[in-house]
Amino acid sequence: MEAVAGVSEGASGIPDPRLRAYVRGYEGYLLRDFAPGTHVGMPGTGLTVIVTIDEPLDVPISSHPEQAPASWDTLASGLTVRPTLIAHNGFQHGIQLDMTPLGCRALFGVPTAALGSWIVDLSDVFGPGARELWERLSITGGWPERFGILDEILLRRIAPVHWDAELARAWELLSGPDPAVRVAAVADEIGWSRRHLGNRFTAEFGVTPKDLVRIARFERSHRMLRRPVPPPLAEVAISTGYYDQAHMAREWRELAGMPPSVWREREVFPFVQDQLEPQAGG
């Protein structure tokens, strides 16, 4: 593939300590002068919230098969086992929030399952604060200052949330780093039947326990493959919980729409956030 000259700037932000149970991080991005094309939005264990700057985000193919193509100034989406296709003209600018399911309850007032794999306008779940975020971030320069605005507006919105201890523990285990985690063992640990766990889990998170294990394993492999110099595919597969490289390739075809080797070849946007030191808001 011919190299494409482009300029990338960005920053990783750490939310205010009072927000960290709800938002794991902020990722500011500015990518310009790349060749027009498409970018794949990958499944992950966090909800996706994006506030654009300068230009809307064009989504010709959503992770929900029934959703029509649309452009978004701000958006939110739940958990999914399908990729999203983002079209670009060589330019993207905005901030992505990595929100937890607890954050969906505390900041949006609904369970993650209410969003599912649909993309919605952020104002549908966040009210007038979404418009304020978009307007203020658009006229503010500097990533720390923008992260400070996010802290300010999100902190106004927090509402108390209570989860059953069993449900919280199931999420922690099934989304965690253990590549050998099993749904049946988690059900036994929290004292629920596997059927009851499946029903309660899906009603809250919009995915089954088994699918969350798949998403978490995929996310671990995706993170390793985003490194500027990734490990060999066979090493990534074994260390992240796949049986072998072929198993990882099959799962990537379902969750990303292509095997990891093809994704690495096609992805032209640099993985700038992985190379930056996180910054606190101002």
LUMKENU-111064 format. One record per atom (N, C-alpha, C, O): x, y, z. Coordinates in steps of 0.02 Angstrom, whole numbers, padded with zeros to 5 digits, always signed. Layout:
N
XYZ;...
END
This chain:
282
+00042-00060+00000;+00000+00000+00000;+00044+00062+00000;+00092+00067+00038;+00027+00109-00043;+00066+00171-00048;+00057+00213+00015;+00000+00222+00038;+00111+00239+00041;+00107+00280+00101;+00071+00345+00086;+00078+00374+00032;+00033+00368+00135;-00005+00430+00128;+00022+00480+00178;+00024+00468+00238;+00042+00538+00152;+00067+00590+00196;+00009+00622+00231;-00041+00641+00200;+00014+00628+00296;-00039+00660+00334;-00011+00686+00399;+00044+00668+00420;-00049+00729+00431;-00029+00759+00494;-00078+00736+00548;-00138+00740+00540;-00051+00712+00604;-00093+00690+00659;-00073+00725+00723;-00013+00729+00739;-00122+00748+00759;-00111+00778+00825;-00166+00753+00870;-00222+00740+00847;-00151+00745+00933;-00203+00722+00979;-00178+00721+01050;-00122+00741+01065;-00221+00698+01095;-00204+00693+01165;-00251+00645+01199;-00309+00639+01181;-00224+00609+01249;-00265+00567+01292;-00277+00604+01357;-00230+00630+01388;-00340+00607+01378;-00357+00644+01438;-00383+00600+01494;-00417+00550+01481;-00368+00618+01556;-00392+00583+01615;-00448+00624+01645;-00437+00682+01663;-00509+00597+01652;-00563+00635+01681;-00551+00652+01755;-00508+00623+01787;-00590+00700+01779;-00590+00717+01850;-00601+00653+01891;-00638+00609+01870;-00567+00647+01949;-00574+00586+01989;-00647+00567+02004;-00662+00507+02010;-00691+00616+02010;-00762+00601+02024;-00798+00570+01964;-00854+00545+01971;-00766+00571+01906;-00797+00544+01845;-00769+00477+01825;-00797+00445+01780;-00716+00454+01856;-00678+00398+01828;-00714+00331+01832;-00696+00284+01797;-00765+00325+01874;-00806+00265+01873;-00853+00264+01813;-00881+00212+01795;-00862+00323+01783;-00911+00331+01729;-00879+00341+01661;-00907+00320+01610;-00822+00373+01659;-00786+00385+01596;-00713+00366+01606;-00679+00395+01649;-00689+00318+01567;-00621+00293+01577;-00568+00339+01547;-00510+00338+01569;-00588+00379+01497;-00538+00423+01467;-00567+00465+01412;-00621+00451+01385;-00530+00517+01394;-00545+00560+01337;-00490+00550+01285;-00431+00546+01302;-00510+00547+01221;-00461+00542+01167;-00474+00599+01118;-00523+00597+01080;-00430+00649+01118;-00436+00703+01070;-00397+00685+01007;-00342+00658+01011;-00426+00701+00949;-00393+00683+00887;-00400+00740+00835;-00451+00773+00832;-00348+00750+00797;-00347+00796+00740;-00305+00763+00686;-00244+00759+00692;-00337+00741+00633;-00305+00705+00578;-00322+00742+00514;-00381+00749+00497;-00271+00764+00478;-00283+00804+00417;-00232+00788+00363;-00177+00763+00376;-00252+00803+00302;-00210+00793+00243;-00197+00720+00227;-00146+00703+00196;-00243+00676+00247;-00240+00607+00227;-00282+00598+00163;-00323+00641+00147;-00271+00544+00127;-00313+00529+00069;-00383+00512+00093;-00390+00478+00144;-00436+00533+00058;-00504+00514+00077;-00512+00438+00078;-00480+00402+00040;-00555+00415+00122;-00564+00342+00128;-00613+00325+00183;-00658+00364+00198;-00603+00267+00213;-00646+00244+00267;-00604+00221+00326;-00546+00201+00318;-00634+00224+00384;-00602+00204+00446;-00651+00158+00482;-00711+00172+00483;-00627+00104+00513;-00671+00057+00546;-00674+00072+00621;-00624+00073+00655;-00735+00083+00645;-00747+00090+00717;-00758+00021+00747;-00804-00014+00727;-00715+00003+00794;-00714-00066+00820;-00758-00075+00882;-00766-00028+00921;-00785-00135+00892;-00818-00150+00955;-00770-00146+01014;-00710-00157+01006;-00797-00130+01073;-00756-00126+01133;-00800-00131+01194;-00861-00132+01188;-00769-00133+01253;-00807-00140+01315;-00834-00074+01341;-00870-00073+01391;-00817-00019+01309;-00843+00046+01328;-00894+00071+01278;-00891+00054+01219;-00941+00112+01301;-00987+00146+01256;-00949+00200+01218;-00901+00228+01244;-00970+00214+01158;-00939+00266+01117;-00979+00330+01121;-01039+00331+01108;-00945+00385+01140;-00974+00452+01139;-00925+00497+01103;-00866+00499+01121;-00947+00532+01051;-00904+00574+01012;-00934+00644+01005;-00993+00651+00991;-00892+00694+01016;-00909+00764+01002;-00861+00788+00949;-00801+00791+00960;-00887+00806+00891;-00844+00827+00836;-00826+00900+00842;-00859+00939+00877;-00774+00919+00807;-00752+00989+00801;-00741+01003+00727;-00708+00964+00693;-00768+01057+00702;-00760+01080+00633;-00805+01045+00583;-00839+01079+00544;-00806+00978+00582;-00845+00942+00532;-00881+00884+00565;-00854+00853+00611;-00942+00868+00541;-00978+00810+00569;-00945+00744+00549;-00903+00742+00504;-00964+00692+00584;-00939+00624+00570;-00988+00589+00524;-01047+00586+00538;-00962+00564+00468;-01004+00532+00418;-01002+00456+00428;-00949+00426+00424;-01060+00426+00442;-01064+00354+00456;-01109+00321+00403;-01170+00319+00411;-01079+00294+00349;-01120+00261+00298;-01147+00193+00319;-01199+00172+00295;-01111+00159+00364;-01133+00093+00388;-01126+00091+00464;-01071+00093+00490;-01183+00086+00497;-01184+00083+00571;-01174+00010+00593;-01182-00036+00554;-01159+00002+00657;-01154-00065+00685;-01223-00098+00690;-01227-00159+00697;-01277-00058+00685;-01344-00087+00684;-01366-00095+00612;-01367-00046+00574;-01382-00155+00591;-01396-00167+00519;-01457-00130+00492;-01464-00122+00432;-01501-00106+00536;-01561-00071+00512;-01553+00005+00512;-01600+00040+00494;-01496+00030+00533;-01487+00103+00537;-01464+00131+00470;-01419+00105+00439;-01497+00185+00450;-01481+00218+00386;-01417+00258+00393;-01399+00278+00448;-01382+00271+00337;-01323+00315+00339;-01341+00384+00366;-01396+00408+00353;-01295+00415+00403;-01308+00481+00432;-01243+00515+00449;-01190+00483+00451;-01247+00581+00461;-01190+00620+00485;-01207+00648+00554;-01265+00664+00568;-01157+00653+00596;-01169+00671+00666;-01120+00724+00690;-01060+00719+00678;-01146+00776+00723;-01103+00823+00759;-01083+00794+00827;-01027+00803+00850;-01131+00760+00859;-01119+00725+00922;-01155+00658+00918;-01208+00653+00886;-01129+00607+00951;-01162+00543+00949;-01146+00501+01010;-01098+00514+01046;-01188+00452+01021;-01178+00403+01074;-01200+00335+01048;-01247+00331+01009;-01166+00282+01069;-01185+00215+01049;-01166+00166+01104;-01118+00177+01141;-01205+00112+01109;-01192+00062+01161;-01142+00009+01140;-01097+00023+01101;-01151-00051+01167;-01105-00106+01152;-01130-00144+01091;-01190-00148+01078;-01083-00172+01054;-01100-00206+00991;-01050-00260+00975;-00994-00259+01000;-01071-00307+00933;-01025-00358+00907;-01014-00347+00832;-00992-00393+00797;-01029-00288+00808;-01019-00272+00737;-00978-00208+00730;-00981-00165+00774;-00939-00202+00676;-00901-00140+00665;-00946-00085+00637;-01001-00097+00613;-00921-00024+00641;-00952+00035+00610;-00904+00062+00558;-00844+00065+00570;-00931+00082+00501;-00889+00110+00448;-00896+00186+00448;-00951+00213+00442;-00840+00221+00454;-00838+00294+00455;-00803+00318+00392;-00746+00300+00378;-00837+00360+00353;-00808+00389+00293;-00775+00455+00310;-00800+00492+00353;-00720+00471+00277;-00686+00534+00291;-00656+00562+00227;-00642+00525+00180;-00647+00627+00226;-00616+00661+00169;-00542+00675+00181;-00512+00719+00149;-00513+00638+00227;-00443+00649+00245;-00435+00692+00307;-00379+00707+00327;-00492+00711+00337;-00491+00756+00395;-00540+00730+00448;-00597+00714+00432;-00517+00727+00510;-00561+00712+00567;-00537+00751+00627;-00476+00755+00639;-00583+00779+00666;-00565+00820+00723;-00620+00815+00775;-00678+00826+00760;-00602+00797+00836;-00651+00792+00888;-00624+00758+00950;-00563+00750+00957;-00669+00738+00994;-00651+00703+01056;-00697+00643+01064;-00758+00649+01057;-00667+00586+01079;-00705+00526+01094;-00700+00510+01168;-00645+00512+01197;-00757+00496+01199;-00759+00477+01270;-00769+00402+01275;-00810+00373+01239;-00731+00370+01319;-00737+00299+01332;-00779+00291+01395;-00754+00294+01451;-00845+00282+01385;-00892+00281+01442;-00906+00210+01465;-00912+00165+01424;-00912+00201+01530;-00928+00136+01558;-01005+00127+01560;-01041+00177+01557;-01029+00065+01566;-01101+00055+01575;-01129+00090+01637;-01186+00114+01636;-01089+00094+01690;-01111+00131+01749;-01120+00205+01731;-01165+00239+01755;-01075+00230+01688;-01081+00299+01665;-01144+00311+01625;-01173+00365+01628;-01164+00261+01586;-01226+00267+01548;-01285+00278+01595;-01329+00319+01582;-01286+00242+01650;-01338+00251+01700;-01333+00319+01734;-01383+00354+01742;-01272+00338+01754;-01262+00398+01794;-01270+00462+01753;-01294+00512+01778;-01249+00460+01689;-01248+00521+01649;-01307+00525+01599;-01329+00579+01582;-01330+00467+01576;-01386+00466+01528;-01452+00444+01560;-01505+00457+01532;-01448+00413+01618;-01509+00392+01653;-01543+00331+01624;-01601+00318+01638;-01507+00292+01582;-01535+00232+01552;-01484+00176+01554;-01424+00190+01559;-01505+00113+01549;-01456+00059+01545;-01424+00058+01476;-01452+00084+01428;-01366+00028+01472;-01330+00022+01408;-01373-00013+01356;-01369+00003+01297;-01415-00060+01378;-01458-00096+01331;-01507-00050+01295;-01529-00067+01240;-01523+00008+01324;-01569+00054+01291;-01540+00083+01228;-01576+00101+01182;-01473+00087+01224;-01440+00110+01163;-01426+00052+01116;-01435+00059+01055;-01406-00005+01143;-01389-00061+01101;-01335-00043+01052;-01288-00006+01069;-01341-00067+00990;-01291-00051+00939;-01313+00006+00894;-01280+00021+00844;-01368+00040+00912;-01390+00099+00875;-01343+00158+00890;-01313+00162+00944;-01337+00203+00842;-01305+00268+00853;-01360+00319+00862;-01406+00322+00821;-01356+00359+00914;-01406+00412+00926;-01370+00478+00934;-01311+00481+00952;-01407+00532+00922;-01379+00598+00936;-01370+00605+01011;-01413+00585+01050;-01313+00633+01031;-01298+00639+01103;-01353+00677+01140;-01366+00663+01198;-01385+00725+01107;-01438+00763+01139;-01497+00720+01159;-01535+00739+01204;-01507+00663+01125;-01562+00618+01142;-01555+00589+01212;-01605+00573+01244;-01493+00581+01235;-01482+00551+01301;-01451+00599+01351;-01451+00586+01411;-01424+00655+01326;-01388+00701+01370;-01422+00770+01374;-01402+00813+01413;-01474+00779+01333;-01511+00842+01335;-01471+00901+01310;-01426+00893+01268;-01487+00962+01335;-01455+01023+01310;-01379+01025+01321;-01344+01062+01288;-01355+00984+01369;-01283+00982+01381;-01243+00960+01320;-01185+00978+01313;-01274+00921+01275;-01240+00899+01215;-01224+00958+01169;-01169+00964+01142;-01274+01002+01161;-01263+01061+01119;-01210+01107+01150;-01169+01135+01114;-01212+01115+01216;-01163+01157+01250;-01093+01128+01240;-01046+01166+01228;-01086+01062+01247;-01021+01031+01236;-00995+01046+01166;-00938+01068+01157;-01038+01035+01116;-01017+01044+01047;-00997+01117+01034;-00946+01129+01002;-01036+01164+01058;-01021+01234+01045;-00957+01256+01081;-00915+01290+01051;-00949+01237+01145;-00892+01261+01183;-00827+01227+01161;-00775+01260+01159;-00830+01163+01144;-00769+01129+01121;-00747+01156+01053;-00687+01158+01038;-00795+01177+01012;-00779+01202+00945;-00741+01268+00947;-00703+01283+00901;-00753+01308+00998;-00720+01374+01001;-00662+01376+01050;-00633+01430+01061;-00645+01319+01078;-00591+01317+01128;-00530+01283+01099;-00536+01229+01069;-00471+01313+01106;-00409+01283+01083;-00372+01251+01141;-00376+01275+01197;-00337+01198+01127;-00297+01164+01179;-00334+01105+01208;-00390+01112+01232;-00301+01047+01207;-00334+00987+01233;-00348+00990+01307;-00403+00972+01327;-00302+01012+01351;-00319+01015+01422;-00380+01059+01436;-00421+01042+01479;-00386+01116+01400;-00444+01159+01410;-00509+01125+01388;-00560+01131+01421;-00505+01088+01333;-00564+01051+01310;-00583+00996+01359;-00642+00985+01373;-00533+00961+01385;-00548+00909+01434;-00579+00939+01498;-00621+00909+01529;-00557+01000+01515;-00586+01034+01573;-00659+01050+01562;-00699+01046+01609;-00678+01069+01501;-00748+01082+01485;-00789+01018+01492;-00845+01019+01518;-00762+00963+01468;-00796+00898+01476;-00807+00883+01549;-00863+00864+01569;-00755+00890+01590;-00762+00878+01662;-00819+00921+01691;-00862+00896+01726;-00818+00985+01675;-00867+01032+01704;-00938+01012+01687;-00981+01009+01731;-00951+00997+01624;-01019+00983+01602;-01042+00914+01625;-01100+00905+01644;-00997+00864+01623;-01016+00797+01646;-01029+00796+01721;-01075+00761+01744;-00990+00833+01759;-01000+00833+01832;-01068+00861+01852;-01096+00841+01903;-01095+00906+01812;-01162+00932+01827;-01216+00879+01822;-01269+00884+01852;-01202+00828+01782;-01253+00781+01761;-01256+00718+01804;-01307+00682+01802;-01205+00703+01842;-01201+00639+01878;-01261+00630+01924;-01278+00674+01963;-01292+00571+01918;-01346+00552+01963;-01325+00488+02000;-01290+00447+01971;-01347+00479+02062;-01328+00418+02099;-01352+00355+02062;-01407+00353+02035;-01310+00304+02063;-01327+00241+02030;-01313+00184+02078;-01262+00183+02113;-01359+00136+02079;-01347+00075+02120;-01357+00014+02076;-01410+00005+02046;-01306-00027+02072;-01310-00091+02038;-01311-00146+02091;-01282-00138+02144;-01344-00202+02075;-01335-00261+02117;-01261-00280+02118;-01227-00277+02067;-01237-00299+02177;-01167-00317+02183;-01150-00375+02136;-01095-00378+02108;-01197-00422+02128;-01185-00479+02084;-01177-00458+02011;-01133-00483+01976;-01219-00411+01989;-01215-00388+01920;-01149-00351+01908;-01117-00360+01857;-01130-00309+01956;-01068-00272+01950;-01008-00320+01948;-00961-00310+01910;-01010-00372+01990;-00955-00420+01991;-00952-00459+01925;-00898-00473+01900;-01010-00477+01898;-01011-00514+01834;-00980-00471+01779;-00940-00496+01739;-00998-00407+01777;-00967-00363+01727;-00892-00359+01736;-00854-00364+01687;-00870-00350+01797;-00798-00344+01812;-00760-00405+01787;-00707-00399+01757;-00787-00465+01800;-00752-00526+01782;-00754-00538+01707;-00703-00556+01677;-00812-00529+01676;-00820-00546+01605;-00786-00496+01559;-00768-00513+01503;-00778-00434+01582;-00744-00383+01540;-00671-00375+01559;-00636-00333+01530;-00648-00413+01608;-00581-00403+01635;-00526-00435+01594;-00538-00460+01539;-00465-00434+01621;-00406-00456+01582;-00394-00531+01580;-00350-00553+01544;-00433-00571+01618;-00420-00643+01621;-00441-00676+01555;-00501-00678+01541;-00394-00701+01514;-00412-00731+01451;-00447-00798+01458;-00476-00824+01410;-00446-00827+01518;-00476-00892+01529;-00544-00889+01563;-00571-00940+01583;-00573-00829+01570;-00637-00822+01605;-00691-00862+01570;-00693-00865+01508;-00736-00893+01609;-00791-00933+01582;-00856-00909+01613;-00860-00895+01673;-00908-00906+01572;-00973-00881+01595;-01001-00924+01651;-01027-00898+01701;-00995-00989+01644;-01022-01034+01696;-00988-01023+01763;-01020-01025+01815;-00922-01013+01761;-00885-01002+01823;-00905-00936+01856;-00908-00931+01917;-00919-00884+01816;-00941-00820+01842;-01010-00828+01874;-01022-00801+01928;-01054-00863+01842;-01121-00875+01870;-01115-00911+01938;-01150-00893+01985;-01072-00960+01941;-01062-00996+02005;-01035-00949+02058;-01057-00952+02116;-00987-00907+02040;-00957-00863+02090;-01007-00814+02120;-01005-00801+02180;-01052-00786+02079;-01099-00737+02105;-01163-00769+02132;-01205-00734+02160;-01169-00835+02124;-01227-00869+02153;-01290-00866+02112;-01345-00876+02139;-01284-00853+02048;-01342-00852+02003;-01339-00912+01956;-01284-00938+01942;-01396-00933+01931;-01396-00983+01877;-01370-00950+01813;-01373-00889+01807;-01346-00990+01767;-01322-00961+01704;-01379-00927+01666;-01368-00876+01634;-01439-00956+01670;-01496-00925+01636;-01513-00857+01666;-01525-00809+01630;-01514-00854+01733;-01530-00790+01766;-01476-00738+01751;-01492-00680+01738;-01414-00758+01752;-01360-00712+01734;-01370-00686+01664;-01364-00626+01652;-01385-00731+01617;-01394-00710+01547;-01451-00660+01540;-01445-00611+01504;-01506-00673+01573;-01564-00628+01568;-01550-00560+01598;-01563-00508+01567;-01523-00559+01658;-01509-00495+01692;-01454-00456+01656;-01458-00395+01649;-01404-00491+01634;-01347-00460+01600;-01368-00427+01535;-01352-00369+01522;-01405-00464+01495;-01427-00437+01430;-01475-00379+01439;-01473-00331+01400;-01518-00382+01489;-01565-00327+01502;-01529-00263+01521;-01554-00208+01506;-01472-00268+01554;-01434-00208+01575;-01385-00184+01521;-01380-00124+01508;-01350-00232+01490;-01293-00212+01447;-01307-00219+01372;-01270-00191+01332;-01360-00254+01354;-01376-00259+01283;-01337-00311+01245;-01348-00319+01185;-01292-00346+01278;-01255-00402+01248;-01258-00460+01298;-01268-00449+01358;-01248-00520+01274;-01247-00578+01318;-01180-00583+01355;-01131-00553+01333;-01178-00620+01410;-01112-00631+01442;-01060-00660+01395;-01002-00640+01396;-01080-00708+01354;-01033-00738+01307;-01007-00687+01257;-00947-00687+01241;-01051-00644+01233;-01028-00593+01185;-00982-00543+01218;-00935-00518+01186;-00993-00526+01282;-00947-00480+01315;-00878-00511+01320;-00828-00476+01311;-00874-00575+01334;-00808-00609+01335;-00774-00602+01267;-00714-00589+01263;-00812-00612+01214;-00785-00605+01146;-00761-00533+01133;-00707-00523+01106;-00801-00484+01154;-00783-00414+01143;-00720-00397+01182;-00675-00364+01155;-00716-00418+01245;-00658-00403+01286;-00594-00434+01257;-00541-00403+01257;-00600-00495+01234;-00542-00529+01203;-00521-00493+01139;-00462-00482+01128;-00570-00475+01098;-00555-00437+01037;-00522-00371+01053;-00474-00351+01021;-00548-00336+01105;-00520-00271+01124;-00447-00278+01145;-00406-00235+01128;-00431-00331+01182;-00361-00341+01202;-00317-00351+01141;-00262-00323+01137;-00340-00390+01093;-00300-00402+01033;-00294-00338+00991;-00241-00323+00964;-00349-00300+00986;-00348-00237+00949;-00298-00189+00980;-00261-00155+00944;-00297-00186+01046;-00251-00140+01080;-00178-00159+01064;-00137-00115+01052;-00163-00223+01064;-00095-00245+01049;-00077-00229+00976;-00020-00210+00962;-00124-00237+00931;-00110-00227+00860;-00109-00153+00842;-00088-00135+00787;-00132-00109+00886;-00127-00037+00875;-00057-00010+00890;-00043+00048+00875;-00015-00050+00920;+00052-00026+00936;+00089-00009+00872;+00079-00041+00820;+00132+00041+00874;+00171+00059+00814;+00208-00001+00785;+00213-00008+00724;+00235-00044+00828;+00267-00106+00806;+00232-00163+00843;+00253-00182+00897;+00180-00192+00813;+00142-00243+00849;+00180-00309+00852;+00223-00323+00810;+00164-00351+00901;+00194-00418+00905;+00168-00461+00846;+00120-00443+00813;+00200-00518+00834;+00175-00565+00783;+00103-00586+00799;+00084-00589+00857;+00063-00599+00747;-00007-00616+00757;-00017-00677+00801;-00062-00679+00842;+00026-00727+00792;+00019-00788+00833;+00029-00772+00907;-00006-00800+00950;+00075-00727+00922;+00088-00707+00991;+00029-00668+01019;+00008-00679+01077;+00001-00623+00979;-00058-00585+01001;-00116-00633+01016;-00150-00625+01067;-00127-00681+00972;-00183-00727+00981;-00178-00765+01046;-00227-00767+01084;-00121-00794+01060;-00114-00835+01121;-00117-00792+01184;-00149-00812+01233;-00085-00734+01183;-00082-00693+01243;-00149-00659+01260;-00159-00638+01317;-00194-00654+01211;-00258-00621+01224;-00316-00670+01231;-00373-00649+01240;-00302-00735+01229;-00354-00784+01246;-00384-00823+01190;-00431-00861+01201;-00358-00816+01129;-00382-00856+01073;-00347-00924+01073;-00292-00931+01100;-00379-00973+01042;-00348-01040+01039;-00285-01037+00996;-00234-01067+01013;-00289-01000+00941;-00232-00994+00896;-00244-00935+00849;-00295-00901+00855;-00199-00924+00802;-00205-00867+00756;-00266-00874+00711;-00299-00824+00696;-00283-00935+00690;-00342-00945+00647;-00406-00926+00684;-00452-00897+00655;-00409-00944+00748;-00467-00926+00789;-00474-00850+00794;-00529-00824+00788;-00419-00815+00805;-00421-00743+00808;-00444-00713+00742;-00483-00666+00742;-00419-00739+00686;-00438-00713+00621;-00513-00722+00609;-00545-00677+00581;-00541-00779+00629;-00614-00789+00621;-00654-00739+00662;-00702-00710+00638;-00633-00728+00724;-00668-00681+00767;-00662-00609+00740;-00710-00571+00743;-00604-00592+00714;-00595-00525+00685;-00639-00516+00624;-00665-00461+00613;-00649-00567+00584;-00693-00561+00526;-00764-00543+00547;-00798-00505+00514;-00786-00571+00604;-00853-00556+00628;-00858-00489+00663;-00905-00451+00652;-00808-00473+00704;-00812-00412+00745;-00784-00350+00711;-00804-00295+00727;-00738-00359+00664;-00707-00302+00630;-00721-00301+00555;-00706-00252+00521;-00749-00356+00529;-00764-00359+00459;-00706-00382+00415;-00713-00385+00354;-00650-00398+00447;-00590-00419+00410;-00541-00449+00459;-00545-00435+00519;-00494-00491+00435;-00443-00518+00481;-00394-00463+00501;-00390-00412+00468;-00358-00473+00556;-00314-00420+00582;-00259-00400+00533;-00240-00341+00531;-00233-00446+00494;-00180-00429+00447;-00205-00379+00394;-00169-00333+00375;-00267-00389+00371;-00295-00344+00322;-00309-00275+00353;-00297-00224+00321;-00334-00275+00414;-00348-00212+00448;-00284-00170+00455;-00285-00110+00444;-00230-00203+00475;-00167-00166+00483;-00144-00136+00417;-00116-00081+00416;-00155-00170+00363;-00134-00145+00297;-00177-00086+00275;-00152-00039+00243;-00241-00088+00291;-00288-00038+00265;-00293+00024+00309;-00310+00078+00284;-00279+00018+00373;-00288+00074+00419;-00233+00126+00408;-00175+00113+00423;-00252+00184+00380;-00201+00235+00366;-00194+00286+00422;-00141+00317+00428;-00246+00295+00463;-00239+00343+00518;-00191+00314+00569;-00198+00257+00588;-00142+00353+00591;-00095+00328+00641;-00129+00321+00709;-00179+00353+00723;-00101+00278+00749;-00130+00264+00815;-00099+00312+00865;-00063+00293+00911;-00113+00377+00854;-00077+00429+00890;-00091+00428+00965;-00046+00442+01004;-00152+00411+00985;-00169+00414+01056;-00128+00364+01098;-00114+00377+01156;-00109+00308+01068;-00071+00258+01105;+00000+00280+01120;+00035+00248+01160;+00022+00335+01089;+00091+00357+01098;+00095+00421+01141;+00149+00450+01148;+00039+00442+01169;+00037+00505+01205;+00028+00495+01280;-00004+00447+01302;+00057+00540+01319;+00046+00539+01391;-00022+00570+01406;-00038+00624+01380;-00063+00538+01448;-00128+00566+01465;-00121+00634+01499;-00073+00647+01535;-00171+00678+01485;-00172+00744+01514;-00236+00754+01555;-00289+00732+01534;-00229+00786+01611;-00288+00802+01651;-00321+00865+01623;-00289+00905+01589;-00385+00872+01637;-00421+00932+01614;-00398+00994+01651;-00367+00990+01705;-00413+01051+01621;-00392+01114+01651;-00440+01138+01703;-00429+01190+01733;
END
